[in-house]
Amino acid sequence: MRLLREPTFWPLAAALLTSVAVAAAIAVAGPSIRGPVAFFAAPTPEAAVREPGDVCTRLLRSPEPGERRTFHPEYTQIAEAAGIAIVGTADVDPEAFRVAEETIRRVFARNDLELALAEAGAYVIIVPAGRSVLDLPEFRCLRGDDAAFLEDVCGVADAAGDYPVATVEERDLLGVRSGPCRGLNILFHELGHLVDSWGLSPEEHLEVRYLYADAMRAGLYEGEYASTNSNEYFAEGTQAFFASADPAGHRDRGWLRLYDPALYEFLTRIYGER
């Protein structure tokens, strides 16, 4: 589980990391909300229905072609971008869906990394303003399990049952300063985690580890969230590459190009030139 809470990287942020039994885990706008999304092949009559899962369930089996999937009935708003579902409850602002769609399309506009995520059934949950990750069906199983720290995390990337899932709070998508990440669109970071775990080749994943080791030897990111491990290093780099790694907007792509040119070159190669 990749957790982001007040990263040390940012004026208002410290971060937590909880390990899980998976390898990872933080464009152009289309219509805000659409009908139920179906990004698997058309189901056959005898196809099994994959019931909604939670982060305490580790089936670790990829969906079969034609396998229908459902979301928890609390998610009455469902959209899609680049084959990745976006879900939320009825009280989530439709504008947050539009921003989430735009974010996903931007990350995958010049590459095909989304194909592996779509095939795995990845989806994004928009957390309603003022609610916590533990209020979500996928994470309620953690209540009472020393998981109180999840009440104020910025975002999470994990696997719910078989499916990669990322969360982002509504206010952070909308740029509202009262959000847990001070209005920073942390979905870029969480998508970076999903790409790191489901989208990169083994060789690319190993290259990230080498880049991280080189950056640590060079004294980069000292005391900052990106120094936590190679996973957070890649996710924070993704955040800076597409937006900014701090709410003030200072640690953006231009900053990354000068501060960590090796990571910048790798991300340019992976995500494509803008």
Secondary structure, 3 states (H helix, E strand, C coil): CEEECCCCCCCCCCCCECCCCCCCCCCCCCCCCECCCCCCCCCCCCCCEECCCCCCCCCCCCCCCCCEECCCCCCCEEEEECCEEEEECCCCCHHHHHHHHHHHHHHCCCCCCHHHHHHCCCEEEEECCCCCHHHCCCCHHHCCCCCHHHHHCCEEEEEECCEEEEEEEHHHHCCCCCCCCCCCCCHHHHHHHHHHHHHCCHHHHHHHHHHHHHHHHCCCCCCCHHHCCHHHHHHHHHHHHHCCCCCCCCCCHHHHHHHCHHHHHHHHHHHCCC
